[in-house]
Amino acid sequence: MTTLYHYPLCPFSRKIRLFLGEQKVGADLIIERFWENRKEFIKLNPSGEVPVMLFDDNKFCGHYAISEYIENKFEDTLPKDLANKSENRRLIDWFDNKFHKEVSKIIINERVEKRFRSLEKGGGLPNTDNIRLAKNNLNNHLKYIEYLLERRFWLVNNKIQLADLTAAAHISCIDYLGDMPWDKFPEIKHWYSRIKSRPSFRSILADKIIGIPPRGNYALLDF
């Protein structure tokens, strides 16, 4: 039995869901509104962050710990070539740190999380200046991803890797909120369409946030 505490628009949670799906590992998904600091969840993970996975009678907190466990349990998930392995790690770090800090964290906070927080905890109306800055950063990041995909079938090499799943997890959150400029980046659109059509992505496309329905063609495979 595998249980995953997650939040639907948390890119780190989505990464783990995709990674488990690629290994055909089913999981019971429990939605955790992590900003509420629920006492029972804090006992489970003192950092108060998602994702948290219960697997093989063990508890794993945080996407890095969970990813490492999955990689070690399913050894074929990592590139064998050291150069490709290094590139895979570099791009995972790029999306989970640089892209998240400059784009996904800002947009998700302004468009989603602030709606559910009290004013005392940073809630309220979205800051349009912050959103504008994040969308400008997004455009710069997408130019770089487009550059990579003009030279590679997947982000690292000719086989889908965790870097692709990580990137798709972040981008899918932006797409849910309608902020992806697909028409400007055809290579990214083709790459994302391939990932979006994989069985591991089905539950991601079914996600819905109360009061914030997905925008545009989020759930369509042919977009």
Beta strands, then each sheet from edge to edge (+ up, - down):
strand 1: 3-6
strand 2: 28-31
strand 3: 52-55
strand 4: 58-61
sheet 1: 2+ 1+ 3- 4+
end
